[in-house]
């Protein structure tokens, strides 16, 4: 237990990763290994947050009840799209624009 540090002031996952990094930096400096645990459906997004907070950490996912999976996966998907909205808007806009150009081309020339 002496190697376990707990962060208790965050209200969301990103703050948790950011405050955890501050704690680890103050205690261990820049050389440390870290892991975090979360639900298995939340692991990908939490890993993105560790990268955004500026440190490398390995995640361990815990089991989630089967009945909760559909709701959890939809919520996580929407959140990731919102977090990366610029990238998704650019890709979606490019696909939509290309589709419109193909439709116009096929209407005019075929």
Secondary structure, 3 states (H helix, E strand, C coil): CCCCCCCCCCCCHHHHHHHHHHHHHHHHCCCCCCEEEEECCCHHHHHHHHHHHCCCCEEEEECCCHHHHHHHHHHHHHHHHHHCHHHHHHHHHHHHHHHHHHHHHHHHHC
